[in-house]
Amino acid sequence: MDRLDDSHIIREITPLSDKDCFYIADRRKSEFTYPIHCHKEFELNFVENAAGLKRIVGDSVETTSEYDLVLITGSDLEHCWEQGDCRSPDIREVTIQFSSHFFDSLINTNQFDRVKEMLNRAKNGLCFPLSAIMKVYALIDALSEKQGFHAVISFLTLLYELSFFTEKARTLSSSSFAKIEVQANSRRVQKVQHYINAHYQEEIRLNDLAEMVGMTDVAFSRFFKLRTGKSLSDYIIDIRLGYATRLLVDSTMTIAEICYECGFNNLSNFNRIFKKKKNCSPKEFRENYRKKRVLI
């Protein structure tokens, strides 16, 4: 398999120092020019008055509305906000970067359970609904004016308030693109998920999976959708597309090669499914991603 060399990996050196709990940048701007990048630090990014921006997080490409709030805790998960169709002359962007080590003494406490769950889900990128943004807007708005201890308390309060919206927030990047192992709260579902991740390149039959966990086909289908929120066929397609988008970004393989490498047995079907799920063709996805991958 032909992979791109390391010079195509954009790794940002953030301003966050070892002696800082977090770093905040509160900016007014009319243009987004920063390329797709990644970094090991966690990031909470808020944009206001920015309808039409193109937001890229992993293999998720979406157009934003007036307000956008995204939490990313996946190490090296590629992301950026592009100009897109946004024509606002006065965009506000508030970026908060913080280290995972900031929570070392808190992460396993009962009082921090809710925030821990949110940080785990945000490994794929987590987009919060407008109701969450309105709840924490005042905290974000005032945070850059805080100093020292009071800034830390305000930041922790912000994360805590957001954690109440974890279930309503949307996961952005697929786990297979982000290289994150899915951990379901059911051992039977976990067993099936591990099997799919190991055999996504092969034909996967419903009856084989159902037999694997000791259930009938119908019962397993219902059980799997109840626990994952997706039908089995949609789940398998999303896993395969995640691996496909990763290869489109990281390899020089042809689109046909990627199609068959990721378990799709028909190129036209692969193109149709990709277009439906990603709102662009595999070729367009690769070209858009490559265009923005500039070394920092």
Secondary structure, DSSP 4 states (H G I P E B T S, - for coil): --B--GGG--B---S--TT-SEEEEEEEES---PPSBB-SSEEEEEEES-TT-EEEETTEEEE--SEEEEEE-STT--EEEE-TT---S-EEEEEEEE-GGGGTTTTTSGGGHHHHHHHHHGGG-EEPPHHHHHHHHHHHHHHTT--HHHHHHHHHHHHHHHHTTTTTSEE-S-HHHHT-----SSHHHHHHHHHHHHHTTS---HHHHHHHTT--HHHHHHHHHHHHSS-HHHHHHHHHHHHHHHHHHHB---HHHHHHHTT-S-HHHHHHHHHHHHSS-HHHHHHHHHHH----
